[in-house]
């Protein structure tokens, strides 16, 4: 620890002396959309507008949640969904907080070795493509559960503009047209030639999905039970079984969303409220922030080699713990208090040195004394009453399992891949799991989704989250730090390039063409292994910041078609 402290002090002192010699003009903070009362930020303008419209009609954030989520199911089938699941973290205007788990569950017929061949080898195609890859969907249960507890309007009133969107259509963006064309062959392979998405869909086309409108009309009329016990449930179960899946009417009828206590922790005067297991997001975010808290990040400089090193080394250690200890709390005992203990986290960083990278092969899970996913979407909402929600929802892979229920108008998830089908074998995001996240009937699979709310001085300050599979946690982390440590505006913080490390594989990923070559060279000289290929975009953050004057600033990620709207 002495080596770490000495190195840290020398770097900080040198930077401060340099800063004193060089006086810079005050930096102009770059801002995104500013609104007076309410704001919705999501992956599609149509969804953001419908959510805001519901607030303007007298609804609150929870009414807008139902509207936004269902509108994303129409206009953003890449990740918006009826056939998936998600997590919601909320903070009411009175300061009370909570979270809702509507993560998918393994069907009752699921088994621990269902994706292994006779030799025990992992058959990854079965957990990523087709009907057998799907868990029992939770999205419809989630939005109805939240709206029933806190909402003000009727579901029929909330869902009408969503039904109209499905009937009248939405304009296909260039990004969307490219994705649909790229996935078309696989969709046909899974569903057959007659499937709805086996058609040429060009940028600028208006895409109407009348069968989805009909499904939404039944849900608006009959409520939550239409999806889980009604005609829709019967069609869904029959289709899944016909395609080789194992989701039954019993699975659907048994599904329930669960209210859980969020992970709440301090960071330098801020209060962070994030999602608890079966999301790994809150615990992993807390571990990273607690490990980096002793360092003067601002003195290092944004995206300096030292700043990147501190974050990478904390990420490396936190992801090692994530992959070993975390799973569904209804099935496994998770040592939350021990994982977040300050002394434990201090010990995790004892072998870190600025001069040299720690190798992931030398890092395992920490020693705990037991007392006994890339394609997702996120939206953030603050309503006129001061309620805030942060929601991340997913099908797991882009267009999920590629199984499209043509009778109902939506894709099914491939969330079963988020289990550890074979401990020690990576999933589609390269994450390696352990026994805590093994498959069991009725169990929820571990997630990286990290919907988060931040308080400052006891007041709402930020609502933030992102898609991005295993990069979700690090994207949320860096967005918070960009504002909290480097005084960026919300849009500026969202736009800033990002980097990522997840323990294994032992590679630092940088967004393409975003980091100076001298920074990369310095990190290499210190032993860091850099992904030299085309690293993908890291996250697509949608966030809201409460400004000192009480106005709201939206940050909609430039990496997608995301849009902030407000009034």
Secondary structure, DSSP 8 states (H G I E B T S, - for coil): -HHHHHHHHHHHHHHHHHHHHS----------EEESS-EEEES-HHHHHHHHHHHHTT--HHHHHHHHHHHHHHH-TTT--SBSEEEEEEE-TTS-EEEEEE--B--TT--TTTTB-TTS-B-HHHHHSSGGG--B--HHHHHHHHHHHH--S-HHHHHHHHHHHHHH-EE--HHHHHHHHHHHHHHHHHH-TTSTT-S---TT-EE--HHHHHHHHHHHHH-HHHHHTSHHHHHHHHHHHHTT----HHHHHH---EEE--EEEEETTEEEEE--TTBSHHHHHHHHHHHHTTS-HHHH-TT-HHHHHHHHHHHHHHHHHHHHH-S-TTTS---HHHHT-HHHHHHHTTT-BTTB---GGG------------EEEEEEEE-TTS-EEEEEEEEESTTTTS-EETTTTEEB--GGGGS-SSTTSB-TTS-B--GGG---TT-B--B----EEEEETTEEEEEE----GGGHHHHHHHHHHHHHTT---HHHHHHS--EE--SSS--BEE-TT-S-HHHHHHHHHTT--B--S--------EEEEE-TTS-EEEEE-TTTT-EEEE-
